[in-house]
Amino acid sequence: MNDLELFNRLARLARPAHTEYVPLTDLNTPFPETGLDSMDGLMLSIFYGDIYGVPDEIAKEFVFETPAQLLDLIKQHKTMEPESVDAALERVKW
């Protein structure tokens, strides 16, 4: 599965409808440089939790500086693995 594609698609879901999101080209981009805010980061944590089977109470507590770090934390606690980006997005509850 393409982690960068999944992050960019989830980031579009996390952003309010009236703002634009510029897709990342590197998951090691510092979070403040992504154009996303702390609420977006929380939503991304929850979305990833839905996808990888991480309970909300755990996913909400993650502290990360880059999208790659968030993904590493999620994968450390995962209980399932999606087969594709599309399958992952089907698991998102929003």
RAJO-V807589 format. One record per residue. N is the residue number from 1. SS is DSSP state (H for helix, E for strand, L for the rest). OMEGA is omega in whole degrees, 0 to 359 (* if undefined). Layout:
# RAJO-V807589
N;SS;OMEGA  N;SS;OMEGA
This chain:
# RAJO-V807589
1;L;181  2;L;183  3;H;180  4;H;178  5;H;179  6;H;179  7;H;182  8;H;178  9;H;177  10;H;180  11;H;177  12;H;177  13;H;184  14;H;182  15;L;173  16;L;184  17;L;185  18;L;180  19;L;181  20;L;178  21;L;176  22;L;183  23;L;177  24;L;173  25;L;182  26;L;180  27;L;177  28;L;176  29;L;176  30;E;186  31;H;179  32;H;180  33;H;182  34;L;185  35;L;179  36;L;179  37;L;184  38;H;177  39;H;176  40;H;179  41;H;177  42;H;179  43;H;178  44;H;178  45;H;180  46;H;178  47;H;178  48;H;177  49;H;177  50;H;185  51;H;187  52;H;177  53;L;177  54;L;181  55;L;181  56;H;183  57;H;175  58;H;183  59;H;181  60;L;184  61;L;183  62;L;174  63;L;185  64;L;180  65;L;180  66;E;174  67;H;179  68;H;178  69;H;176  70;H;181  71;H;177  72;H;179  73;H;179  74;H;184  75;H;176  76;H;184  77;H;186  78;L;175  79;L;177  80;L;182  81;L;178  82;L;181  83;L;184  84;L;177  85;H;180  86;H;178  87;H;178  88;H;182  89;H;177  90;H;181  91;L;183  92;L;178  93;L;178  94;L;*
